């Protein structure tokens, strides 16, 4: 089963970054993924993100 790589767009600087989280599609669809903290590797801003904000990429 393919893994999904979860990416985000930083709300501070607008750049996409890899969160390094990997899930299979079924787990992603079932999970809530609410209030997850991530630090942008470009600007250093640490913010919370919701499931709807994740970009998924097949691995």
C-alpha positions in Angstrom: 0.0 0.0 0.0 1.4 3.4 -1.0 2.1 6.0 1.7 1.0 9.6 1.6 3.5 12.3 2.3 1.8 15.2 4.2 2.9 18.7 3.1 1.8 22.1 4.3 1.8 25.7 3.1 3.2 27.9 5.8 0.7 30.5 6.8 3.5 33.0 7.6 5.8 32.8 4.6 3.6 31.0 2.1 6.2 28.3 1.2 5.4 24.6 1.0 7.2 22.2 3.2 7.3 18.5 4.0 6.0 17.6 7.5 7.8 14.2 7.3 4.5 12.6 8.3 3.6 9.5 6.3 0.3 7.7 6.4 -1.6 5.2 4.2 -4.7 6.7 2.6 -7.2 4.8 4.8 -5.5 6.1 8.0 -5.4 9.7 6.6 -9.1 9.5 5.7 -10.1 8.2 9.1 -7.9 10.3 11.2 -8.8 13.7 12.7 -5.4 15.3 12.5 -6.6 18.3 14.5 -4.3 20.9 16.1 -1.0 19.5 14.9 2.0 21.7 15.5 4.6 22.1 12.8 7.6 24.4 12.5 8.3 25.9 9.0 11.9 25.1 8.0 12.1 28.3 6.1 10.8 31.0 8.5 10.9 29.1 11.8 7.2 29.9 12.6 5.6 27.2 14.8 1.8 27.0 14.1 -1.1 24.6 14.4 -2.6 23.1 11.3 -5.9 21.2 10.7 -6.5 18.2 8.4 -8.0 20.3 5.7 -4.7 22.2 5.3 -2.5 19.2 4.5 -1.5 18.5 0.9 -1.1 14.9 0.1 1.5 13.4 -2.2 1.8 9.7 -3.1 5.1 8.1 -2.2 
